[in-house]
Amino acid sequence: MAASIALPRVLRIGAGASALLAETLESLGLRRPFIVTDRFLQDSGRVQALTEGLDARGVVFSVFADTVPEPTLACVDAALAALKEGQHDCVVGFGGGSPMDTAKAIAVLAAHGGRMRDYKTPHLQDTPGLPIIAIPTTAGTGSEATRFTVITDDANDEKMLCAGLAYLPFAALVDYELTLTKPRRLTADTGIDALTHAIEAYVSRRANPFSDGLALQAMRAIAPNLRRVCSDGHDRPAREAMMLGATLAGLAFSNSSVALIHGMSRPIGAHFHVPHGLSNAMLLPVVTAYSAPAALQRYAECARTMGVARDGEGDQSAVARLVDELDQLNRDLEVPSPKAHGIDPARWEALLPLMAEQALASGSPGNNPLVPSVDEMVALYRRAWA
């Protein structure tokens, strides 16, 4: 069966790429951008640095800087209202996954109307909305290169996965210099998020030769550099490798899929407000150990590519090394368990059946090498607790 491959029309990658926003807009025939970002980037002067080039060329733009972590329907509604106040012809997402996901959501709603709940999977939104330009400031989500957005329905604490070509940015400006001042916790969580994207893209039931190459290249970039950037945030070669790895991983899973870790991770974020990368990290070793017997050769290749198993080493041994490495990575980067994170144990236990149902409904677990039942997901949540 032929794979369906979709990529941003323009990818500009490397130091200073973010300074090419005005030039990129001009090349795409776009003239009135609506910039979606967060308050930190606004208050720290990062937005002003980004827009200096627009001012120099006389580009008229507006800025919405009130996105929130793990974007909600209320935040999307506020951004959409601000967008409609001007005659904007494109949306620029500037920041981590939250501003980029918010930008994607309003780009679709501005063109097609309705509510975000109308667009959640299994609905597929391929008809384009406003053009999207993505400028990531974290090396993690890969949202600059994907055909997905995730928005939280704050009325019922559900993270809604929305998919389709309409969410794929027209252009991505990937500038690792924007990550040099990222704090250690954010560096660790987003880095493990990117590693999870690469692994899940490679073991997914929807993997294909195109996504495989991107996923393996992402692992080669991320695995030797994640601890380095957490140890020294100003390690420029390591930061560059992580930013490239995150984008490659985004391209990989956008053209295959994520799987069980992401399916189970989203409800943790929605109900307990755990950052997305951190909730992935909490689940990564446990879910990998559960899934590996169904795709032993694929997981073993991940271990060899990451440098934790030798070429020629048996698959069973290589997978054991991979699980040990993921456990050790969490210890080294001080990833807390749900219990250590301070989640209320009674509420955790009470919500497990609902979380498992929400995970299953997202569709992502169905891409896993081993597809679990709701009861098996509940058991995996319990295993990850402590």
Buried (B, 14 or more C-beta within 10 A) or exposed (E): EEEEEBBBEBBBBBBEBBBBBBEBBEEBEBBBBBBBBBEEBBEEEBBEEBBEBBEEEEBEBBBBBBBBBBBBBEBBBBBBEBBEEEEBBBBBBBBBBBBBBBBBBBBBBBEBEEEBBEBBBEEEBEEBBBBBBBBBBBBBBBBBBBBBBBBBBBEEBBBBBBBBEBBBBBBBBBBBBBBEEBEBBBBBBBBBBBBBBBBBBBBBBBBBEBBBBBBBBBBBBBBBBBBBBBEEBEBBEBBBBBBBBBBBBBBBBBBBBBBBBBBBBBBBBBBBEBBBBBBBBBBBBBBBBBBBEBBBEBBBBBBBBBEBBEEEBEBEEBBBBBBBBBBEBBEBBEBBEBBEBEBEEEEBEEBBBBBBEBBBBBBBBBBBBBBBEBEBBBBBBBBBBE
